[in-house]
Amino acid sequence: MPIDDTRGEMMITLYRTGPEDRIVYYSINDRQGHLFCAHSFTVNWGPALTAGREKVYTFERRSDMDRKLQELLQERIRSGYRVLYTYFRDHEYEHLRPTLSGAAVS
């Protein structure tokens, strides 16, 4: 599989107040490609952005990846997460903006 330098880049960081008023983070990014699948993203969650749990989602089709991204975001927002930070390069993830705008911190 050839390396695609034109690929976009995305990072979404959500947060909420957990038990005992502790902040819990949930971060999604696609900064690192996957060796065996055409599309992937990584999710990290826990009490710190640099520590916690991690899961890598892999997909053969971009449409499946986009559907899973939308599903995860909707689940997290319904459970009380708010948007802390978003970054999108090259307008590749524009379809996520409406979901995120409802949970944005003003």
MARPABA-377015 format. One line per 4 residues: number of its first residue (from 1); for each residue z, y, x of N, C-alpha, C, O. Coordinates in steps of 0.05 Angstrom, whole numbers. Each point is the difference from the previous one (the first is absolute). Layout:
NUM) Z Y X Z Y X Z Y X Z Y X; ...;
END
This chain:
1) 0 -23 17 0 23 -17 0 25 18 18 3 16; -38 15 -19 -1 23 17 22 20 -7 9 1 -23; 0 15 42 20 21 -4 -13 24 -14 -22 9 9; 34 1 -29 -11 23 -16 17 24 7 22 4 -11;
5) -33 14 28 14 25 7 0 21 -22 15 19 2; -31 -23 -22 -2 20 -22 20 -6 -22 1 16 -20; 14 -37 22 19 -7 -20 20 22 -4 9 13 19; -1 -9 -44 20 20 -6 27 -8 8 5 -22 10;
9) 13 40 -13 28 -6 7 18 11 -23 -5 22 -10; 25 -38 3 17 7 -22 29 -6 7 6 -20 13; 12 38 -21 29 -5 2 13 12 -24 -4 24 -6; 21 -39 -8 15 9 -23 29 -8 4 6 -23 5;
13) 12 42 -6 28 -5 3 14 8 -26 -1 24 -8; 15 -42 -4 16 5 -24 30 -3 7 7 -13 20; 10 24 -36 28 -3 4 15 1 -27 -11 9 -20; 35 -20 20 18 3 -23 29 -3 10 5 -9 22;
17) 13 17 -39 28 -3 7 9 -27 -10 -3 -7 -24; 13 -9 42 9 -27 -6 30 -1 -5 13 20 -5; -2 -44 6 29 -3 -3 16 17 20 -9 4 22; 31 5 -31 18 17 16 -14 25 10 6 10 22;
21) -25 0 -37 -15 25 6 -15 -1 27 -3 20 13; -5 -44 -5 -16 -3 25 -29 3 -6 -9 -10 -21; -6 22 38 -29 3 -3 -13 -26 8 6 -12 21; -25 3 -37 -16 -24 5 -29 9 1 -10 15 -17;
25) -5 -24 38 -28 8 4 -19 -23 -6 8 -24 2; -32 31 -10 -21 -20 -5 -26 14 11 -9 20 -11; -3 -32 31 -23 12 13 -24 -19 0 3 -23 6; -26 34 -12 -25 -15 0 -19 13 19 -4 24 0;
29) -9 -40 17 -20 11 18 -22 -20 7 4 -24 -3; -26 34 10 -23 -17 8 -9 6 29 -24 -3 6; 43 12 10 -7 10 27 -10 -23 18 -15 6 19; 23 -30 -23 -8 -22 17 -17 -20 -16 9 -10 -20;
33) -33 4 29 -17 -19 -13 11 -28 4 18 -5 16; -29 -14 -30 8 -28 2 -22 -16 13 -23 4 -5; 31 -22 22 -20 -16 16 -17 -18 -18 -24 -4 7; 35 -7 -28 -14 -21 -16 -10 9 -27 -13 -16 -14;
37) 19 40 5 -8 10 -26 -12 27 2 7 16 18; -25 -10 -36 -15 26 1 18 23 -8 -4 22 10; 24 -26 -28 17 21 -10 29 -8 1 7 -23 -6; 10 42 13 29 -6 1 16 26 -1 -10 21 6;
41) 35 -24 -13 19 21 3 28 -12 5 5 -23 -7; 12 39 18 27 -8 6 20 15 -16 -3 24 -4; 24 -37 -6 22 12 -15 25 -4 16 7 -22 8; 9 44 -4 26 -1 12 20 11 -20 -6 20 -13;
45) 30 -32 12 20 11 -18 28 -5 11 4 -20 15; 14 38 -22 27 -3 9 14 26 3 -10 21 -9; 34 -21 21 16 25 2 -10 20 21 11 22 2; -30 -30 14 -11 18 21 -30 -5 2 -9 -23 -5;
49) -6 43 13 -29 -3 2 -8 -18 23 -21 -12 0; 39 10 20 -7 -17 24 13 -27 0 -3 -16 18; 19 11 -39 14 -26 -1 -1 -10 -29 -3 16 -19; 5 -41 16 -2 -12 -27 -19 -23 0 -4 -13 20;
53) -6 8 -44 -18 -23 -3 -29 9 0 -6 24 -4; -12 -43 9 -29 6 2 -16 -22 -12 7 -24 2; -28 31 -16 -19 -20 -11 -28 11 4 -6 23 -5; -12 -41 13 -28 6 3 -16 -13 -22 2 -24 -5;
57) -17 40 -9 -18 -10 -22 -28 -1 11 -9 19 13; -5 -41 -18 -28 -2 10 -18 -7 -24 8 -13 -19; -33 23 21 -20 -3 -22 -28 -3 12 -6 12 21; -10 -27 -35 -28 -3 8 -16 23 -12 -20 8 11;
61) 28 1 -35 -15 22 -13 16 25 -3 24 -1 -5; -37 23 10 13 27 -2 11 4 -29 22 12 -2; -36 -21 -18 9 4 -28 27 -14 -5 17 10 -14; -13 -33 26 25 -15 -3 23 16 14 22 1 -10;
65) -28 10 34 20 15 14 8 25 -16 23 6 -3; -43 8 -7 5 24 -16 17 -6 -25 18 16 -7; -24 -38 -6 15 -8 -23 30 -6 7 18 8 -15; -14 -21 37 28 -7 9 15 26 8 23 3 -7;
69) -37 15 20 13 26 7 9 14 -25 23 10 -1; -40 -8 -18 7 14 -25 23 -14 -14 18 13 -10; -18 -40 9 21 -15 -12 27 5 14 20 4 -14; -19 -5 40 24 4 15 11 28 -4 24 3 -4;
73) -41 17 4 9 27 -4 11 4 -28 21 12 -3; -34 -22 -17 10 2 -27 27 -13 -3 18 10 -14; -14 -34 26 25 -14 -2 23 16 13 21 3 -11; -27 8 35 21 15 14 7 26 -15 23 7 -2;
77) -43 7 -8 5 25 -15 16 -6 -25 19 15 -7; -25 -37 -7 15 -7 -24 29 -7 7 18 4 -16; -13 -14 40 27 -7 8 15 23 13 22 -3 11; -33 27 -13 15 24 9 -8 12 26 13 19 9;
81) -33 -30 5 -8 12 25 -15 26 -5 -14 4 -20; 17 15 40 -15 25 -1 -16 2 26 6 -13 20; -27 29 -21 -17 4 24 13 18 20 8 23 -6; -5 -33 30 11 17 22 -23 11 16 1 23 9;
85) -22 -39 -4 -22 8 18 -25 -16 -6 2 -24 -6; -25 37 7 -25 -14 -2 -20 11 20 1 24 6; -17 -41 4 -22 8 18 -24 -17 -6 2 -25 0; -24 38 -5 -26 -15 -5 -21 13 17 -3 24 1;
89) -12 -41 14 -22 10 16 -26 -5 -14 -4 -22 -11; -14 40 11 -27 -3 -10 -2 -7 -30 -19 -12 -8; 39 20 -7 -1 -3 -29 -4 -29 -9 -11 -5 -22; 18 -14 39 -5 -28 -7 18 -11 -22 -7 -19 -13;
93) 30 31 9 19 -11 -20 5 20 -22 22 2 -11; -42 13 4 2 20 -21 10 -11 -27 14 13 -15; -20 -38 9 7 -13 -25 31 -3 -3 10 -4 -22; 5 6 44 29 -2 -1 14 26 -7 23 0 -8;
97) -37 22 12 13 27 -4 12 4 -28 22 11 -1; -36 -19 -20 12 5 -27 27 -15 -3 19 11 -12; -17 -35 22 25 -15 -2 22 13 16 22 2 -9; -29 7 32 20 13 18 8 27 -10 23 8 5;
101) -40 7 -17 7 27 -9 22 0 -20 16 20 -2; -13 -40 -15 21 -2 -19 27 -4 12 21 5 -13; -20 -14 38 26 -6 13 5 19 24 18 -4 16; -35 25 -14 2 18 22 25 17 -3 8 8 -22;
105) 5 -2 45 23 18 0 -11 29 1 -16 6 17; 25 10 -36 -10 28 0 17 18 16 -6 24 1;
END
